[in-house]
Amino acid sequence: MRAFVGITDWDWFELLRRQTGLDEVNFWQPSGSRQFLALNPGELFLFKLHSPRNYIVGGGLFAHWSPLPISLAWEAFGIANGAVDFAQMRARVERYRRQGHEQFADYTIGCILLEQPFFLNENQWIPVPDNWSPNIVQGRGYDLTVEPGLTLWTQLQAAIGTPLEVREEAARYGPPTLSFPRLGQGSFRVIVTDAYARRCAVTNERTLPALDAAHIKPYSGSGEHSVENGLLLRRDLHALFDRGYMTVTPGLALEVSRRIREEFENGRDYYRLHGNLIRSPENPIHRPSVEYLKWHNENVYRG
């Protein structure tokens, strides 16, 4: 089990720790050119403030890394990006990118998606380990089963009690055990988008602003923010899917309801898609759940 200690701004930390009910945050990087490979999903990502505040002040469970247009990052996470509005986020990215303001540039930024974020009170802040170098610019990783990572893990557990789902059946101060984090809405959207290789599962459309991550079983109806409960659909198809004018069978075939023709005297373009097999993610664990598809067929689809 590993942890990564990433360096962040006071402003980012201060804004986010004042929010209530955050279930995810985007620890963004000003450039999306360097993939983050230091952690596996479910491992700890910790926040360290810039010097001279050499303390670990919070963290979360790593879920995913993705290079995203800044507009999509804002749309997906909003204030969970650590900025009060899109203009402020753009200004901060431009400051780090050290280039002039480009009004219509949709910069690609690196997005480290973290679930179940926590923020320590000042009296709980943890000094960085002794082997921390002042020359570190982005952060460094630690093995939490050996020193100095083991002490860091013990200090963290003492500071926050019995939080998170890093452990499953370990003793309170025992070794950390990996478990996949629960996703928030923004992370669900991004991970589903990447699982489908940024292409509509039905039409193969890859214009990113025109694509939506659709829940097969709505979150409001006890569906989960899980990839197997998601489909990446063009936005018009998403609307029809949610309203029961189309569905996907457990065999991954698209069905289009006769109600479109009956109610709107139209739908030729949609009926051309009827019976086509959808594209599903390459990773088997990301493929649509048969259970959720059956639920949509039986409870939403209008036949």
PyMOL commands that set and color helices and strands:
alter all, ss='L'
color gray80, all
select helices_A, chain A and resi 10-17+70-81+86-97+122-124+149-160+185-195+208-210+219-221+227-229+235-242+259-264+268-271+284-286+290-299
alter helices_A, ss='H'
color red, helices_A
select strands_A, chain A and resi 2-8+24-29+44-49+55-69+108-119+126-127+139-143+211-215+230-234+246-248+254-256
alter strands_A, ss='S'
color yellow, strands_A
deselect
rebuild
show_as cartoon
